[in-house]
Amino acid sequence: MKFISTRGGVAPQTFEQVVLTGMAPDGGLFVPESLPGFGADEMASWAGLPYTELAFRVMSPFVGDSVPGPELKRIIEASYRDFRHRAIAPLVLSGHNEWILELFHGPTLAFKDFALQFLGHLLDHILEKRGQKVVVMGATSGDTGSAAIEGCRRCQNIDIFILHPHNRVSEVQRRQMTTVAADNIHNIALEGNFDDCQNLVKASFADQSFLPEGRQLVAVNSINWARIMAQIVYYFWAALAVGGPHRPVSFSVPTGNFGDIFAGYLAHRMGLPVRQLIIATNANDILHRCISTNDHSRHQLIHSLSPSMDIMVSSNFERLLFDLYGRDGAAIAALMDDFRATGQLKLEPGALAGARALFDSYRVDDAGTVARIRDEYQASEYLLDPHTAIGVEAGRRCRSDSATPLVCLATAHPAKFPDAVKKAGYPSDPPLPHHMADLFQRQERFSVLADDIGTVQGFIAANIS
Ligand SMILES: *Cc1c(COP(=O)(O)O)cnc(C)c1O
């Protein structure tokens, strides 16, 4: 299978090239040239498969010959071995014909483990085969950094450097990154804010001359195709468990960069009957404004109780736009140039109608988030994390009919966000799972560096193994 850029300016690339590159050289994002499709009988025959076997069936067509079948199986098995639930992604009944899909049983207690555990193992395999070593560099304000570190901790061919803003990430999140003891893991606490971290990473990708001969940077942020691909699996998994593919299913997804819900869209395009995909946003509501009033304009960032959804612009939305505009790369390039210049984007009527045929959206602010956590706990003693609470609230508000099963994606464990949970009346810090109960006693390792590109790049060059 070949991959093309949403901006049309790159020759088709192989799976391997796409995984190693991240963003396309023309500034666009990679998408498959054509999508594989599954028939209803084939999908029905998958009901009851273990998660890893289902993952193999869903992902194989994308990977093609790049990774031999038995090797892909091994990578998938290794990727989900450290999940602390036998089902890997259990479904909990949470209301009438309504389920919560718990995606937080991985090593860092957030759904990002599904993609980043897989990406780490996949990268290591590709690099081993090529006899190559790379440097993973990224900036984080929370969940991505720890999930990336856990994903790379056993990789022989990767050094990973994650920048976080010094004293500006929550203690649980910082400790999840800084207590992983492995020689290839390097945490940098930058004396600056998250934007400063991101700017340093961007500048380093643009000019990689600070790296030793033969090394290159690899991005593991949410635009990496392999991350999207791994997330498609759990949409099939959940649908098969609640009556699909013989009846359609709806999903509500706490959304930031649009990576998670875009995987649901792909599952639908690959044949899975889906009635609604509900985009749940916090006060950073660019996508809700886009779907509801065709106002995709950039606003100031608002810091919310659901920090992993605090974004101004959702990078993966471009992938959907590409399809909505008939896969016209030139049109997307013009649209995105215009958006960068003006901060505004209005969809053409046909594109907007196309989006609305499948997507609904809802915005939940901090007060609504806290209220949902409180009500849910009072009604059932089920404790939602603030991101999941937004998904549940949006799902109930937007659901078109109660005959269609609704699956709300639970993207994080509540123990990661004690402040929000306590605001909702929970009496103490919610307990961490047992395997992490000693997180606050573990030894931390990180380097505090000045917000200076020479300092940071010098540190990286000096610490590559
Ligand atoms: C990253 C994240 C999200 C947002 O996912 P996107 O793919 O960026 O839309 C939602 N909830 C949690 C807990 C996250 O870590």
The ligand as a Gaussian input file, in Angstrom:
#p B3LYP/6-31G(d) Opt

LIG

0 1
 C       -4.666000      13.047000      23.686000
 C       -5.906000      12.927000      24.514000
 C       -7.173000      13.268000      24.005000
 C       -7.368000      13.861000      22.619000
 O       -7.112000      12.939000      21.601000
 P       -6.885000      13.463000      20.096000
 O       -6.475000      12.274000      19.329000
 O       -5.797000      14.505000      20.183000
 O       -8.172000      14.052000      19.631000
 C       -8.282000      13.074000      24.821000
 N       -8.149000      12.591000      26.080000
 C       -6.960000      12.258000      26.600000
 C       -6.888000      11.754000      27.993000
 C       -5.795000      12.404000      25.839000
 O       -4.602000      12.075000      26.376000

